[in-house]
């Protein structure tokens, strides 16, 4: 992009390395406070009441009809994003809504969500033939994408605007646990942010969750996205344990942010040496 010299920007001051680091540390205090606040908000979210879903909704899938329960794909949680791709939406029939397409472009590899017993899916009113065509064109093949055929969008607040609903199931009983739309959808795409809006959260031991919720040690459940199901957990667990020992002096309140990068570097080095 060509820079316009006639458009003067009022830029911040140019400072020494020491002054720059001091400014960064000052801002870091506020950033840590924001992290703590975000964690506390997610803890409240996990204590939201559940709403039973009584209606038997039906979707068209790539292979057959599907119920809302089917969309879980056998997992305990479902995150369902309503994407606008249908006649009357700008871009039809070649593209979906630009904003919804922006969201789809940012979705991380779904293997990591699946490893936390969580399914992510999209739903639109376009026929499956059009959905499959656009998925292929845009490189969205990993995203399960269904066609809404009834009042699901109206009943769940996504008939006029995009939005993300979170559900959980207890056997065949489905419950709505959370909903976010408008600018709240800006954070979606990242695995951590998706998990943070679910009833079970990240399912890690450091989280403030109700008693009995599933939780495992942080870091240890991580895997390469094409290796989940190929068990090398004991070896990786040893790598994590050794890295944590090296960082025992780090304040526990900081280890989810400032120490995280160092721990990952240490674990990576240990893993290469193993």
C-alpha positions as CSV (number, residue, x, y, z in Angstrom):
1,X,0.0,0.0,0.0
2,X,1.4,3.4,-1.0
3,X,2.0,5.8,1.9
4,X,0.6,9.2,1.6
5,X,3.2,11.7,2.9
6,X,0.7,14.5,2.9
7,X,-1.4,12.7,5.6
8,X,0.7,13.3,8.7
9,X,0.2,10.8,11.6
10,X,0.6,12.0,15.1
11,X,2.9,9.1,16.2
12,X,4.1,8.2,19.7
13,X,7.5,9.4,20.8
14,X,10.7,7.5,19.8
15,X,12.4,6.3,23.0
16,X,15.4,4.4,24.3
17,X,15.3,0.6,24.8
18,X,15.1,1.1,28.6
19,X,12.1,3.5,28.2
20,X,10.4,1.2,25.8
21,X,10.7,-1.7,28.2
22,X,9.4,0.4,31.1
23,X,6.4,1.4,29.0
24,X,5.8,-2.3,28.0
25,X,5.9,-3.4,31.7
26,X,3.5,-0.7,32.7
27,X,1.0,-1.9,30.0
28,X,1.6,-5.5,31.0
29,X,0.2,-4.9,34.4
30,X,-3.1,-3.9,32.8
31,X,-3.0,-6.8,30.3
32,X,-2.5,-9.2,33.2
33,X,-5.5,-7.7,35.0
34,X,-7.5,-8.1,31.8
35,X,-6.5,-11.8,31.6
36,X,-7.6,-12.4,35.2
37,X,-10.9,-10.6,34.5
38,X,-11.5,-12.7,31.4
39,X,-10.8,-15.9,33.4
40,X,-13.2,-14.8,36.1
41,X,-15.9,-14.1,33.5
42,X,-15.4,-17.5,32.0
43,X,-15.9,-19.0,35.5
44,X,-19.2,-17.2,35.8
45,X,-20.2,-18.5,32.3
46,X,-19.6,-22.1,33.5
47,X,-22.2,-21.4,36.2
48,X,-24.8,-20.1,33.9
49,X,-28.1,-22.0,34.2
50,X,-29.0,-24.4,31.5
51,X,-32.0,-24.2,29.2
52,X,-33.6,-27.5,28.1
53,X,-34.2,-27.7,24.3
54,X,-37.6,-29.3,23.9
55,X,-38.2,-29.0,20.2
56,X,-36.9,-31.6,17.8
57,X,-35.0,-29.5,15.2
58,X,-34.1,-31.0,11.8
59,X,-31.2,-30.0,9.6
60,X,-30.0,-31.1,6.2
61,X,-26.5,-32.5,6.3
62,X,-24.0,-33.5,3.6
63,X,-25.3,-37.1,3.7
64,X,-28.7,-37.2,5.3
65,X,-31.2,-35.4,7.7
66,X,-29.8,-34.6,11.1
67,X,-31.2,-33.7,14.4
68,X,-29.7,-31.1,16.8
69,X,-28.4,-34.1,18.8
70,X,-26.8,-35.5,15.6
71,X,-24.8,-32.3,15.2
72,X,-22.9,-33.1,18.4
73,X,-21.3,-36.0,16.4
74,X,-21.1,-38.1,19.6
75,X,-19.3,-35.5,21.7
76,X,-20.6,-33.9,24.9
77,X,-20.7,-30.2,23.7
78,X,-21.7,-28.4,20.6
79,X,-20.9,-24.9,19.4
80,X,-23.1,-23.9,16.6
81,X,-22.5,-20.7,14.5
82,X,-25.2,-19.3,12.3
83,X,-23.6,-18.2,9.1
84,X,-25.5,-16.1,6.6
85,X,-25.3,-17.9,3.2
86,X,-28.6,-18.0,1.4
87,X,-30.6,-16.1,-1.3
88,X,-30.8,-12.4,-0.5
89,X,-27.5,-12.3,1.3
90,X,-24.8,-10.1,-0.3
91,X,-22.5,-12.4,-2.3
92,X,-25.0,-15.1,-3.1
93,X,-24.6,-17.5,-4.7
94,X,-20.8,-17.3,-5.1
95,X,-20.1,-16.3,-1.5
96,X,-21.6,-16.1,2.0
97,X,-21.9,-12.9,4.0
98,X,-18.4,-11.3,4.2
99,X,-18.5,-11.1,8.0
100,X,-19.5,-14.8,8.4
101,X,-16.9,-15.7,5.8
102,X,-14.3,-13.8,7.9
103,X,-15.3,-16.0,10.9
104,X,-15.0,-19.2,8.9
105,X,-11.5,-18.1,7.6
106,X,-10.3,-17.8,11.2
107,X,-11.5,-21.2,12.6
108,X,-8.5,-23.1,14.0
109,X,-8.0,-26.8,13.4
110,X,-11.0,-28.5,14.9
111,X,-9.0,-31.5,16.2
112,X,-8.1,-29.5,19.3
113,X,-11.7,-28.7,20.2
114,X,-12.7,-32.3,19.5
115,X,-10.0,-33.4,22.0
116,X,-12.0,-31.5,24.6
117,X,-15.2,-33.5,23.7
118,X,-16.5,-30.4,21.8
119,X,-17.9,-30.1,18.3
120,X,-18.0,-26.9,16.3
121,X,-20.5,-26.7,13.4
122,X,-21.9,-24.0,11.1
123,X,-25.5,-23.7,10.0
124,X,-27.1,-21.7,7.1
125,X,-30.3,-21.7,5.0
126,X,-28.5,-22.5,1.8
127,X,-29.0,-25.9,0.2
128,X,-26.2,-28.5,0.8
129,X,-25.1,-28.4,-2.8
130,X,-24.3,-24.7,-2.5
131,X,-22.7,-25.1,1.0
132,X,-20.4,-27.8,-0.3
133,X,-19.4,-25.8,-3.4
134,X,-18.5,-22.7,-1.3
135,X,-16.7,-24.8,1.3
136,X,-14.5,-26.3,-1.4
137,X,-13.8,-22.9,-3.0
138,X,-12.9,-21.2,0.3
139,X,-11.0,-24.1,1.9
140,X,-13.5,-24.6,4.7
141,X,-13.8,-28.4,4.3
142,X,-13.0,-29.1,7.9
143,X,-16.1,-27.3,9.2
144,X,-19.3,-29.4,9.5
145,X,-21.9,-27.2,7.9
146,X,-25.7,-27.9,8.0
147,X,-28.8,-26.4,6.4
148,X,-31.5,-25.0,8.6
149,X,-34.9,-26.3,7.6
150,X,-37.2,-25.1,10.4
151,X,-37.5,-22.4,13.1
152,X,-34.1,-23.1,14.7
153,X,-32.7,-19.8,13.7
154,X,-35.7,-17.8,14.9
155,X,-35.9,-19.7,18.2
156,X,-32.2,-19.2,19.0
157,X,-31.9,-15.5,18.1
158,X,-30.0,-15.9,14.8
159,X,-32.7,-15.4,12.2
160,X,-31.8,-11.7,11.5
161,X,-28.1,-11.6,12.6
162,X,-25.2,-14.0,13.1
163,X,-24.6,-15.6,16.5
164,X,-22.9,-18.4,18.3
165,X,-24.9,-20.8,20.5
166,X,-23.3,-23.3,22.9
167,X,-25.1,-26.6,23.9
168,X,-24.3,-29.5,26.1
169,X,-26.0,-32.9,26.2
170,X,-26.8,-35.4,28.9
171,X,-27.4,-38.6,27.0
172,X,-30.2,-37.6,24.6
173,X,-31.2,-34.5,26.5
174,X,-29.9,-31.2,25.0
175,X,-29.4,-27.9,26.9
176,X,-28.6,-24.4,25.7
177,X,-25.8,-23.1,27.9
178,X,-24.6,-19.8,26.3
179,X,-25.2,-17.4,23.4
180,X,-23.1,-14.6,22.0
181,X,-23.5,-12.4,18.9
182,X,-22.6,-9.0,17.4
183,X,-19.0,-8.0,18.4
184,X,-18.9,-11.0,20.8
185,X,-18.4,-13.1,17.7
186,X,-15.2,-11.2,16.9
187,X,-13.3,-13.4,19.4
188,X,-14.4,-16.6,17.8
189,X,-12.1,-18.9,15.8
190,X,-9.5,-19.4,18.4
191,X,-9.7,-22.8,20.2
192,X,-9.3,-21.2,23.7
193,X,-12.0,-18.7,23.1
194,X,-14.4,-21.3,21.8
195,X,-13.8,-23.4,24.9
196,X,-14.2,-20.4,27.2
197,X,-17.8,-20.0,26.1
198,X,-18.7,-23.6,26.7
199,X,-20.3,-25.0,29.9
200,X,-17.2,-27.1,30.7
201,X,-14.6,-24.5,29.7
202,X,-11.1,-25.6,28.9
203,X,-11.4,-28.5,31.4
204,X,-8.0,-27.7,33.0
205,X,-7.2,-28.0,36.7
206,X,-6.3,-24.3,37.1
207,X,-9.9,-23.2,36.2
208,X,-12.5,-22.2,38.7
209,X,-15.2,-24.6,37.8
210,X,-18.1,-26.2,39.8
211,X,-17.3,-29.4,41.7
212,X,-17.2,-32.5,39.6
213,X,-16.5,-30.8,36.3
214,X,-14.0,-32.7,34.1
215,X,-10.5,-31.3,34.5
216,X,-7.0,-32.5,33.5
217,X,-3.6,-30.9,33.9
218,X,-2.9,-28.0,31.5
219,X,-0.5,-28.6,28.6
220,X,-0.5,-32.4,28.9
221,X,-3.6,-33.0,26.7
222,X,-2.1,-31.0,23.8
223,X,-1.1,-32.9,20.7
224,X,-0.3,-32.2,17.1
225,X,-3.6,-31.9,15.3
226,X,-3.0,-35.0,13.1
227,X,-1.8,-37.1,16.1
228,X,-4.8,-37.1,18.5
229,X,-5.6,-40.7,19.2
230,X,-2.0,-41.7,18.7
231,X,-1.0,-42.1,22.3
232,X,2.3,-40.5,23.3
233,X,0.9,-38.8,26.4
234,X,3.3,-40.4,28.9
235,X,6.4,-39.1,27.0
236,X,4.9,-35.6,26.6
237,X,3.7,-35.6,30.2
238,X,7.3,-36.2,31.4
239,X,8.5,-33.2,29.2
240,X,5.9,-31.0,30.8
241,X,6.7,-32.1,34.3
242,X,10.4,-31.4,33.8
243,X,9.7,-27.9,32.5
244,X,7.4,-27.2,35.4
245,X,10.1,-28.1,37.9
246,X,12.4,-25.7,36.2
247,X,9.8,-23.0,36.7
248,X,8.8,-23.7,40.3
249,X,9.9,-20.2,41.3
250,X,7.3,-18.5,39.1
251,X,4.3,-17.1,40.9
252,X,1.4,-19.3,40.3
253,X,-0.8,-16.3,39.5
254,X,1.4,-15.5,36.6
255,X,2.0,-19.0,35.2
256,X,-1.0,-18.8,32.8
257,X,0.4,-15.8,30.9
258,X,4.0,-14.5,31.5
259,X,5.5,-17.9,32.2
260,X,3.6,-19.6,29.4
261,X,6.0,-18.7,26.7
262,X,9.0,-19.7,28.7
263,X,7.4,-23.0,29.6
264,X,6.7,-23.8,26.0
265,X,10.3,-23.0,25.0
266,X,11.6,-25.3,27.8
267,X,9.2,-28.1,26.8
268,X,10.1,-27.8,23.2
269,X,13.8,-28.1,24.0
270,X,13.2,-31.0,26.3
271,X,11.0,-32.7,23.7
272,X,13.8,-32.4,21.0
273,X,16.2,-33.9,23.5
274,X,14.0,-36.8,24.4
